[in-house]
Amino acid sequence: MEKTKRIIDYLIDERNQKSEAAVRISLPFNNHDDVRAELEVWITRREYPKESPLIVEGYSAEDISKLAPFMDGVGVYNFMISLRERPENAKRIIAEGFVRK
């Protein structure tokens, strides 16, 4: 949980998540240090890196943000983890236009 403290704090303080939900949402970031690090930059600056951004399956966080403007940084970077762990499923979601139910 110490690894994801900044993410948890953001979720509680700025997105008004309950502590338990914030911890649950932050769990995937424990296993992806590079994704977590870039998200922490987003939390600080509220912008996606332009120079040398993390690329997963051909997509940067800014690319995902443009495709799914309803997502904040946590959602975007969580989706980057989905691209890494389940690329075929994530690419299907992109191809379908991030249909929201």
Secondary structure as UniProt FT lines:
FT   TURN            3..4
FT   HELIX           5..13
FT   HELIX           19..26
FT   HELIX           27..31
FT   HELIX           33..45
FT   TURN            57..58
FT   HELIX           61..67
FT   TURN            69..70
FT   HELIX           73..85
FT   HELIX           87..95
FT   TURN            96..97
//
